[in-house]
């Protein structure tokens, strides 16, 4: 793939390489922190929130209620995408990213301070919902800016898929750290995990927030956004304009993620009620299996980004969606065996097929939007999927299990989501010959 070089702001090759490296590091560290915060909540919702905040409900009903508070964060994510997309396209990627980090870090810390039902009754659940909503707004604005901070420092299209995969790397890295923190404090606190041990991983987010803020403050604005400013092409109302000019791309971007987003939240959140209540695995064993799977993702996500540069974004993504849809049935067969080695293998393979979508996803979707509307368009499309795929997935899986008692029905749900992804990926505009740095609207 060839394209003209991006020369929005004349800098030396050495300075450009330095800024590119800083941008990639800042994006990756930032998304790691954001996903640590967001996914930590998901795992805690699956493990203990039903007991702490909905103790009067039956186990599956309490799980559904806990997952409902989890889903609130997904409803908030498109709102965050619109808010920070507006400012990211108006005043710059860097400023928006600092604000999202602040919002998410502080709300996550406060989740660890929320009193339980036993202490303040239903108000504990209310506070969880409010903080989860704020957290979702922050995460909703984070992804688009992180991806663009890296992608828009690339000079050519040649390695853009690999560069954009590094912010995606923050997903499994954040999940790995969240899982490690839960496992560590589960072991350290023992029977006291329900009283204080679960709170410490939330409190640790404030340390990670301080590190991320320090790193992001040292990164310059991207050359492409500086060019938009220099050419006086900054949109007055980028959110409204992108819905007017590129509504098809927004809709397709959201639907493309069905086969990626729904399965991963079944794998990392619903696995706890299914694994403990149906297969009778221990909580700590499930955490260990997820820890191994997320560690493998450290390698498969950059690999899939690299493959998207060589084989094409769509080809790699469609293969990952098809493999995920078909493997879902095998996944539940391996899980139902309750054989530890097979459960771990099922987790690794499921993560691998998911990563074939997650790695190329950033470049696949961001490239279809014009530079001056890119933060808004890519963020909103990406986060709308949270409402239809990510947030409902654990609740849908729980409801299907309650209605049928079978994991294979959940596999059928994953298969259907994969079909949606395959079809919509094929419908995405072909942008391989388009200059990523130039407006095309």
Number of C-alpha atoms within 10 A of each C-alpha: 11 11 15 13 13 20 14 19 14 10 12 9 9 9 11 17 15 12 21 23 16 20 30 24 19 25 31 26 26 29 30 26 28 34 26 29 32 26 23 24 27 25 24 21 26 24 22 17 27 24 20 21 26 24 14 12 14 12 15 16 16 22 24 23 20 27 28 17 23 31 24 23 29 28 24 23 29 26 21 25 33 24 20 32 30 24 21 27 27 23 15 22 26 21 16 25 30 18 15 24 25 18 20 29 28 19 23 26 22 18 22 20 16 18 18 21 18 12 12 12 13 14 15 20 23 14 17 26 20 16 24 27 25 22 31 33 26 31 31 33 32 30 28 30 32 29 28 30 30 26 31 24 27 25 22 19 24 15 18 25 28 25 29 31 28 26 32 29 25 25 24 26 23 25 26 26 22 29 26 17 20 24 20 15 18 19 14 12 14 11 11 13 17 16 11 14 20 22 20 16 25 24 18 16 25 21 12 19 22 13 14 25 18 12 16 21 13 13 20 15 18 23 22 25 28 16 20 20 17 12 10 9 15 20 17 11 14 23 23 15 15 24 17 10 14 16 14 15 22 23 19 23 29 24 26 32 31 26 29 29 24 25 29 21 21 23 19 23 23 25 25 25 20 21 19 15 13 17 16 13 19 13 16 16 16 22 21 16 20 24 23 17 23 26 18 17 25 19 13 21 29 25 18 28 34 23 20 27 20 15 11 17 26 20 17 21 30 23 14 24 30 18 19 30 26 15 19 24 19 15 22 18 17 19 25 18 12 15 12 15 12 16 23 21 17 23 23 21 17 22 27 23 23 25 32 30 31 28 32 32 27 29 24 28 26 25 24 23 24 21 26 26 28 26 34 33 36 30 31 31 27 28 32 25 26 28 19 18 25 26 24 22 28 31 21 19 26 23 16 17 18 12 10 11 13 16 22 18 18 25 24 15 20 28 22 14 25 28 18 17 27 23 14 18 23 14 14 18 15 12 12 16 11 16 18 27 26 15 15 12 10
